[in-house]
Amino acid sequence: MKEIRISDMTLTVKKNQLSFKEKVEIARQLENLNVDAVEIPEIANVRSDTLFVRTVSAFVKNAVLSVCAGMTEEGVAAAAAALSSAAKPRIKVSLPVSVVCMEYECHLKPPKVLELIRRLVSAAKEKCPDVEFCAVDASRAESEFLSQAVTAAVESGATLVTLCDTSGDMLPDAFARFVRSVMDGIPSLENIPVGVACHDKNGMAAASAVLAAVAGASVIKTSAAGEFSSFETVAGIIKNCGDKNGICSNVKYTELSRGVRQISWIAGTGAAAPSSVSGTDASGIVLSPNSDPATVIDAVKMLGYDLSDEDNAKVYEEFCRVSEKKSVTSKELDAVVASVALQVPPTYKLVSYVINNGNIINASAQIKLLKNDKEELFAVGTGDGPVDAAFRTVEQIVGRHYELDDFQIQAVTEGREAIGSALVRLRSSGKLYSGNGVSTDIIGASIRAYINAINKIVYEEA
């Protein structure tokens, strides 16, 4: 049985949409799911990106930490410096090999690209024993040049070669034949593991990647949230069909669904509040307003969460607020964790709000916030509906307008006293920030989500 290694690219795909803490939590979730490698984008900001890699290195011990070196030797040096404390470091040299991509991305002719491959892979090998060469757009490359590029990378010290279907246009069986032909046609790959990365533009990425693995590839690049092969789908196919096809993986299947949903929520691509139980509460969790912190934290662990002491305290505080109105089962507790855990330190906290709305008056909002736990701020505003009035009033207090990129509301639980969840996405300086709020009052949930997103912006910019 051949073991297929999973290298997850979620942090690379979502590099411009996540806060520092969100990226750290996604890395922690991936390590917990037992992926073989966690991929990190090129070091753009030396100070903050290096700090992130070193922070992640403190707890990612089983998985390889792979940092992209970009297209310069300075990028190689920055990646190596960031990985200095990683248990299993890897530097990834990713360069295009198709004519169109070489012209567009590198502005170089094929001979110059070959020189660049040799130079960057050699530089990476001097600083790190594990070096990956990623052949971007390999499926559209001329076969002779692809062979030269891969050979140059291996001769320069690459320990892993990845073939990319960057356009996502190849049918799964055709891509599997392509990978097999490359492996058979390049002698230098005889003792080098080959990976695959497939874009999911046409919904075929997971099938293409798994068929390529059956054909001989040993590494599949996935993304738990993003445009490449779905981590959950690939792992599911290997689990369900692996025995018949001679492949397996080390992924923790019992925690896969919850872990991926948590990552998707953090990345802002999944449901606002993941729930592990539908219908009746099969977990047996029913908490009352009298439940003490230890009981609540034990219930959180039963749901599969492993939170810090700080996040546990936030969950208990929010639980106390929600439990005043109804009993809390696994669904409500899931929603509470999604609402308050994994957050940045709040600059603004909601103290109170009053909303006036009707069919013969303009909607208005009176909102009071607490800034940095000491300064109370108050404002009154109007808008086109209660939610718009509330958001405009919060902006008055903060003193800044934000572009609302997305706003979603949904019921997390059933019944007249159902908990409502709101998801807000704000855009600031070209980046997206997501906020989540939970309450039995959907307007209150919306305000909390808006403030949650603003806190992330303020924290990141500070």
C-alpha positions as CSV (number, residue, x, y, z in Angstrom):
1,M,0.0,0.0,0.0
2,K,1.5,3.3,-1.1
3,E,1.2,6.2,1.3
4,I,0.1,9.4,-0.4
5,R,1.4,12.6,1.3
6,I,-1.0,15.6,1.6
7,S,0.6,19.0,1.2
8,D,-2.0,21.7,2.0
9,M,-1.9,25.1,0.3
10,T,-4.7,26.9,2.2
11,L,-2.4,29.6,3.7
12,T,-0.9,30.2,0.2
13,V,-4.2,30.5,-1.5
14,K,-5.7,32.8,1.2
15,K,-2.6,34.8,1.9
16,N,-4.1,38.2,1.6
17,Q,-7.4,37.5,3.3
18,L,-6.4,36.4,6.8
19,S,-5.3,38.0,10.0
20,F,-2.2,36.8,11.8
21,K,-4.2,34.8,14.4
22,E,-6.4,33.3,11.7
23,K,-3.4,32.0,9.8
24,V,-1.9,30.6,13.0
25,E,-5.2,28.8,13.8
26,I,-5.4,27.3,10.3
27,A,-1.9,26.0,10.6
28,R,-2.8,24.4,14.0
29,Q,-5.9,22.8,12.5
30,L,-3.8,21.4,9.6
31,E,-1.2,20.0,12.0
32,N,-4.0,18.4,14.1
33,L,-5.4,16.8,10.9
34,N,-2.0,15.2,10.3
35,V,-1.3,16.7,6.9
36,D,2.3,16.0,5.7
37,A,3.1,19.6,4.8
38,V,1.8,23.0,5.5
39,E,2.6,25.5,2.7
40,I,3.3,29.1,3.5
41,P,3.5,31.9,0.8
42,E,6.6,33.9,0.0
43,I,8.0,36.2,2.7
44,A,6.6,39.6,1.6
45,N,6.9,41.5,4.8
46,V,10.1,40.3,6.5
47,R,9.1,41.3,10.0
48,S,5.5,40.1,10.2
49,D,5.8,37.1,7.8
50,T,9.0,35.8,9.5
51,L,7.3,36.2,12.9
52,F,4.4,34.1,11.6
53,V,6.6,31.3,10.4
54,R,8.5,31.2,13.6
55,T,5.2,31.2,15.6
56,V,3.9,28.3,13.6
57,S,7.2,26.5,14.0
58,A,6.6,26.3,17.8
59,F,3.7,23.9,17.4
60,V,3.9,22.4,13.9
61,K,6.3,19.6,14.6
62,N,5.0,16.6,12.7
63,A,4.3,18.3,9.4
64,V,6.8,19.9,7.0
65,L,6.7,23.7,6.9
66,S,7.2,24.7,3.3
67,V,7.9,28.4,2.5
68,C,7.9,29.6,-1.1
69,A,11.1,31.3,-2.2
70,G,9.6,33.4,-4.9
71,M,11.8,34.1,-8.0
72,T,14.9,35.6,-6.4
73,E,17.8,34.6,-4.3
74,E,16.8,37.2,-1.8
75,G,13.5,35.3,-1.5
76,V,15.4,32.1,-0.9
77,A,17.4,33.7,1.9
78,A,14.2,35.2,3.5
79,A,12.5,31.8,3.4
80,A,15.5,30.1,5.0
81,A,15.8,32.7,7.8
82,A,12.1,32.3,8.6
83,L,12.4,28.5,8.8
84,S,15.4,28.6,11.1
85,S,13.5,27.1,14.0
86,A,11.2,24.8,12.1
87,A,11.4,21.1,13.0
88,K,10.9,20.0,9.3
89,P,11.8,22.9,7.0
90,R,11.4,23.0,3.2
91,I,12.0,25.7,0.7
92,K,9.8,25.7,-2.4
93,V,11.1,27.0,-5.7
94,S,8.1,27.6,-7.9
95,L,8.7,28.7,-11.5
96,P,6.7,28.5,-14.8
97,V,7.7,26.0,-17.5
98,S,5.1,26.7,-20.2
99,V,6.0,29.2,-23.0
100,V,3.0,31.5,-22.2
101,C,3.7,31.6,-18.4
102,M,7.5,32.1,-18.8
103,E,6.8,35.1,-21.1
104,Y,4.1,36.5,-18.9
105,E,5.4,35.8,-15.3
106,C,9.2,35.8,-15.7
107,H,9.6,37.8,-18.9
108,L,12.4,35.3,-19.7
109,K,13.2,33.0,-22.6
110,P,13.5,29.2,-21.9
111,P,17.3,29.1,-21.6
112,K,17.2,31.9,-19.0
113,V,14.5,30.1,-17.0
114,L,16.7,27.0,-16.9
115,E,19.5,29.1,-15.5
116,L,17.1,30.6,-12.9
117,I,16.0,27.1,-11.9
118,R,19.6,25.9,-11.4
119,R,20.5,29.1,-9.5
120,L,17.5,29.2,-7.1
121,V,17.4,25.5,-6.4
122,S,21.2,25.4,-5.7
123,A,20.8,28.5,-3.4
124,A,17.9,26.8,-1.5
125,K,19.9,23.5,-1.2
126,E,22.8,25.3,0.5
127,K,20.4,26.6,3.2
128,C,17.9,23.7,3.6
129,P,18.3,20.0,2.9
130,D,14.6,19.7,1.7
131,V,14.0,21.6,-1.5
132,E,10.9,21.4,-3.7
133,F,10.8,22.4,-7.4
134,C,7.3,23.2,-8.5
135,A,6.8,23.2,-12.3
136,V,4.0,25.7,-12.8
137,D,1.8,25.0,-15.8
138,A,3.6,21.8,-16.5
139,S,0.6,20.3,-18.3
140,R,1.0,22.9,-21.1
141,A,4.8,22.9,-21.3
142,E,6.7,21.5,-24.3
143,S,7.8,18.0,-23.3
144,E,11.4,18.6,-24.1
145,F,11.7,21.8,-22.1
146,L,9.8,20.2,-19.2
147,S,12.3,17.4,-19.1
148,Q,15.2,19.9,-19.2
149,A,13.7,21.9,-16.4
150,V,13.0,19.0,-14.1
151,T,16.4,17.5,-14.8
152,A,18.1,20.9,-14.0
153,A,16.2,21.1,-10.7
154,V,17.1,17.5,-9.6
155,E,20.7,18.0,-10.5
156,S,20.8,21.2,-8.5
157,G,19.5,19.4,-5.4
158,A,15.7,19.3,-5.5
159,T,14.3,16.5,-3.3
160,L,10.7,16.8,-4.5
161,V,9.3,17.7,-7.9
162,T,5.7,18.9,-8.4
163,L,3.9,18.9,-11.7
164,C,1.0,21.5,-11.9
165,D,-2.1,21.5,-14.0
166,T,-2.4,25.2,-13.4
167,S,-5.1,25.8,-16.0
168,G,-7.3,23.0,-14.7
169,D,-8.1,21.9,-18.3
170,M,-6.9,18.4,-18.4
171,L,-9.3,15.6,-17.9
172,P,-8.4,13.3,-14.9
173,D,-7.4,10.3,-16.9
174,A,-5.3,12.5,-19.3
175,F,-3.5,14.1,-16.4
176,A,-2.7,10.7,-14.9
177,R,-1.2,9.6,-18.2
178,F,0.7,12.9,-18.4
179,V,2.2,12.4,-14.9
180,R,3.1,8.8,-15.7
181,S,4.8,9.7,-19.0
182,V,6.9,12.4,-17.3
183,M,8.0,10.0,-14.6
184,D,8.9,7.4,-17.2
185,G,10.6,9.8,-19.6
186,I,12.9,11.6,-17.1
187,P,15.6,9.3,-15.7
188,S,16.5,11.7,-12.9
189,L,13.1,11.2,-11.4
190,E,13.7,7.5,-10.6
191,N,14.5,8.2,-6.9
192,I,12.7,11.5,-6.5
193,P,9.1,11.7,-5.2
194,V,6.7,13.5,-7.6
195,G,3.8,15.6,-6.5
196,V,0.8,17.0,-8.3
197,A,-1.1,20.3,-8.0
198,C,-4.4,20.6,-9.9
199,H,-6.5,23.8,-10.2
200,D,-10.2,23.1,-9.6
201,K,-11.5,25.5,-12.3
202,N,-13.7,22.8,-13.9
203,G,-14.4,20.7,-10.7
204,M,-12.0,17.9,-11.7
205,A,-9.0,18.6,-9.5
206,A,-9.6,16.0,-6.8
207,A,-10.2,13.2,-9.4
208,S,-7.1,14.3,-11.4
209,A,-4.9,14.4,-8.4
210,V,-6.0,11.0,-7.0
211,L,-5.7,9.3,-10.5
212,A,-2.2,10.8,-10.8
213,A,-1.4,9.3,-7.4
214,V,-2.6,5.9,-8.5
215,A,-0.5,6.3,-11.6
216,G,2.6,7.0,-9.5
217,A,2.7,10.4,-7.9
218,S,3.3,10.3,-4.1
219,V,2.3,13.9,-3.1
220,I,-1.0,15.7,-3.6
221,K,-1.3,19.4,-3.0
222,T,-4.7,20.4,-1.6
223,S,-6.5,23.4,-0.1
224,A,-9.0,23.1,2.7
225,A,-10.4,26.4,1.5
226,G,-9.4,27.6,-2.0
227,E,-9.2,26.8,-5.7
228,F,-7.0,23.7,-5.8
229,S,-7.9,20.1,-5.0
230,S,-10.2,20.0,-2.0
231,F,-8.5,18.5,1.0
232,E,-11.7,16.9,2.3
233,T,-12.6,15.4,-1.1
234,V,-9.1,14.0,-1.8
235,A,-8.8,12.5,1.7
236,G,-12.4,11.1,1.4
237,I,-11.6,9.4,-2.0
238,I,-8.4,7.9,-0.6
239,K,-10.3,6.7,2.5
240,N,-13.1,5.1,0.5
241,C,-11.3,3.9,-2.6
242,G,-7.7,3.6,-1.4
243,D,-7.8,-0.1,-0.6
244,K,-8.9,-1.1,-4.1
245,N,-6.3,1.1,-5.7
246,G,-3.3,0.5,-3.4
247,I,-3.1,3.9,-1.8
248,C,-3.5,5.4,1.7
249,S,-2.8,8.5,3.7
250,N,-2.1,9.5,7.3
251,V,-5.0,12.0,7.6
252,K,-7.1,11.8,10.8
253,Y,-10.4,10.9,9.1
254,T,-12.4,11.0,12.3
255,E,-11.6,14.7,12.7
256,L,-11.5,15.6,9.0
257,S,-15.0,17.0,8.5
258,R,-14.9,19.2,11.6
259,G,-11.4,20.4,11.0
260,V,-12.1,21.4,7.4
261,R,-15.3,23.1,8.4
262,Q,-13.4,25.1,11.0
263,I,-10.7,26.1,8.5
264,S,-13.4,27.1,6.0
265,W,-15.2,29.2,8.6
266,I,-11.9,30.9,9.6
267,A,-11.1,31.6,5.9
268,G,-14.6,32.9,5.3
269,T,-15.5,30.4,2.7
270,G,-17.8,28.1,4.7
271,A,-20.9,28.3,6.9
272,A,-20.8,31.0,9.5
273,A,-21.2,28.6,12.3
274,P,-20.3,25.0,11.8
275,S,-22.5,22.4,13.5
276,S,-21.6,18.8,14.0
277,V,-25.1,17.5,14.9
278,S,-28.3,17.8,13.0
279,G,-31.8,17.0,14.3
280,T,-31.7,15.8,17.9
281,D,-28.7,16.4,19.9
282,A,-26.9,13.1,19.5
283,S,-23.9,14.3,21.6
284,G,-25.9,14.4,24.8
285,I,-24.7,17.9,25.6
286,V,-27.3,20.0,27.4
287,L,-26.0,22.9,29.5
288,S,-28.0,25.1,31.9
289,P,-27.3,28.6,33.1
290,N,-25.9,27.1,36.3
291,S,-23.2,25.1,34.4
292,D,-19.7,26.1,35.8
293,P,-16.7,26.9,33.6
294,A,-15.2,23.4,33.9
295,T,-18.4,21.8,32.7
296,V,-18.6,24.2,29.7
297,I,-15.0,23.7,28.7
298,D,-15.4,19.9,29.0
299,A,-18.4,20.1,26.6
300,V,-16.3,22.2,24.2
301,K,-13.7,19.5,24.2
302,M,-16.4,16.9,23.6
303,L,-17.2,18.7,20.4
304,G,-13.6,18.3,19.2
305,Y,-12.3,21.8,19.9
306,D,-8.9,22.4,21.5
307,L,-8.9,26.1,22.6
308,S,-6.5,28.2,24.5
309,D,-7.3,29.4,28.1
310,E,-8.1,32.8,26.7
311,D,-10.6,31.4,24.1
312,N,-12.1,29.1,26.7
313,A,-12.8,32.2,28.9
314,K,-14.4,34.0,26.0
315,V,-16.6,31.0,25.2
316,Y,-17.8,30.7,28.9
317,E,-18.6,34.4,29.0
318,E,-20.6,34.2,25.8
319,F,-22.2,31.0,27.0
320,C,-23.5,32.8,30.1
321,R,-25.1,35.4,27.9
322,V,-26.8,32.9,25.6
323,S,-27.9,30.5,28.3
324,E,-29.9,33.2,30.1
325,K,-32.5,32.8,27.3
326,K,-32.5,29.1,26.6
327,S,-30.7,25.7,27.3
328,V,-27.5,25.3,25.4
329,T,-27.0,22.0,23.4
330,S,-24.2,21.1,21.0
331,K,-25.6,23.3,18.2
332,E,-25.7,26.4,20.3
333,L,-22.3,25.7,21.8
334,D,-20.8,25.2,18.3
335,A,-22.2,28.6,17.4
336,V,-20.8,30.2,20.5
337,V,-17.3,28.8,19.8
338,A,-17.5,30.1,16.2
339,S,-18.6,33.5,17.4
340,V,-16.0,34.2,20.1
341,A,-13.0,31.9,19.8
342,L,-10.0,32.5,17.5
343,Q,-10.5,36.2,17.6
344,V,-8.0,39.1,17.8
345,P,-7.9,41.2,21.0
346,P,-11.0,43.4,20.7
347,T,-10.4,47.2,20.4
348,Y,-14.2,47.8,20.5
349,K,-16.8,45.9,22.5
350,L,-20.6,46.3,22.2
351,V,-22.1,47.7,25.4
352,S,-25.7,48.4,24.3
353,Y,-27.9,49.2,21.3
354,V,-31.4,50.4,20.7
355,I,-32.9,50.1,17.2
356,N,-36.1,51.9,16.1
357,N,-37.7,50.7,12.9
358,G,-41.1,50.7,11.2
359,N,-43.0,51.2,8.0
360,I,-43.7,55.0,8.6
361,I,-40.3,56.0,10.1
362,N,-36.7,55.9,9.0
363,A,-34.7,53.2,10.8
364,S,-32.4,54.6,13.5
365,A,-29.8,53.1,15.9
366,Q,-28.4,54.2,19.2
367,I,-25.2,52.3,20.0
368,K,-22.7,52.4,22.8
369,L,-19.2,50.8,22.4
370,L,-16.4,50.4,24.9
371,K,-12.9,51.2,23.4
372,N,-9.9,49.5,24.9
373,D,-11.9,48.5,28.0
374,K,-12.0,52.1,29.3
375,E,-13.5,54.7,26.9
376,E,-17.3,54.6,26.3
377,L,-18.3,55.9,22.9
378,F,-21.9,56.7,21.9
379,A,-23.6,57.7,18.6
380,V,-27.0,57.9,16.9
381,G,-27.5,57.3,13.2
382,T,-30.1,56.5,10.6
383,G,-30.1,54.2,7.6
384,D,-32.1,52.3,5.0
385,G,-33.3,49.6,7.4
386,P,-32.2,48.6,10.9
387,V,-29.0,46.8,9.9
388,D,-27.8,49.6,7.7
389,A,-28.6,52.1,10.5
390,A,-26.6,50.0,13.0
391,F,-23.6,49.7,10.7
392,R,-23.6,53.4,9.8
393,T,-23.8,54.2,13.6
394,V,-20.8,52.0,14.4
395,E,-18.9,53.7,11.6
396,Q,-19.7,57.1,13.2
397,I,-18.2,55.8,16.5
398,V,-15.1,54.3,14.8
399,G,-14.7,57.4,12.6
400,R,-14.1,55.5,9.4
401,H,-16.2,54.0,6.6
402,Y,-15.6,50.4,5.5
403,E,-16.7,48.8,2.2
404,L,-19.2,46.1,3.0
405,D,-18.2,43.2,0.7
406,D,-20.7,40.6,2.0
407,F,-23.4,40.2,4.6
408,Q,-25.2,37.0,5.4
409,I,-27.6,36.0,8.1
410,Q,-29.0,32.5,9.0
411,A,-30.6,30.6,11.8
412,V,-28.2,28.2,13.5
413,T,-30.8,26.4,15.5
414,E,-34.5,25.8,15.2
415,G,-37.5,27.1,17.0
416,R,-38.9,30.5,18.0
417,E,-35.9,31.1,20.2
418,A,-33.4,30.1,17.6
419,I,-29.9,31.5,17.7
420,G,-29.1,33.6,14.6
421,S,-25.7,33.9,13.1
422,A,-24.4,36.8,11.0
423,L,-21.4,36.9,8.8
424,V,-19.9,40.2,7.7
425,R,-17.0,40.8,5.3
426,L,-15.4,44.2,5.1
427,R,-12.8,45.3,2.7
428,S,-10.0,47.6,3.8
429,S,-6.9,48.5,1.7
430,G,-7.8,45.8,-0.7
431,K,-8.0,43.1,1.9
432,L,-11.1,41.2,3.1
433,Y,-11.8,40.8,6.8
434,S,-14.6,38.5,8.1
435,G,-16.5,38.9,11.3
436,N,-19.1,36.6,12.9
437,G,-21.8,37.3,15.5
438,V,-24.3,35.1,17.2
439,S,-27.4,36.1,19.2
440,T,-31.1,35.3,19.6
441,D,-31.6,38.8,18.1
442,I,-30.5,38.8,14.5
443,I,-29.8,42.6,14.6
444,G,-27.6,42.1,17.7
445,A,-25.8,39.3,15.8
446,S,-25.2,41.6,12.8
447,I,-23.8,44.4,15.0
448,R,-21.5,41.9,16.8
449,A,-20.3,40.5,13.4
450,Y,-19.6,44.0,12.1
451,I,-17.6,45.0,15.2
452,N,-15.7,41.7,15.1
453,A,-14.6,42.4,11.5
454,I,-13.6,46.0,12.4
455,N,-11.5,44.7,15.4
456,K,-9.6,42.5,13.0
457,I,-8.9,45.5,10.7
458,V,-7.8,47.7,13.6
459,Y,-5.6,44.9,15.0
460,E,-3.9,44.2,11.7
461,E,-3.3,47.8,10.9
462,A,-1.8,48.5,14.3
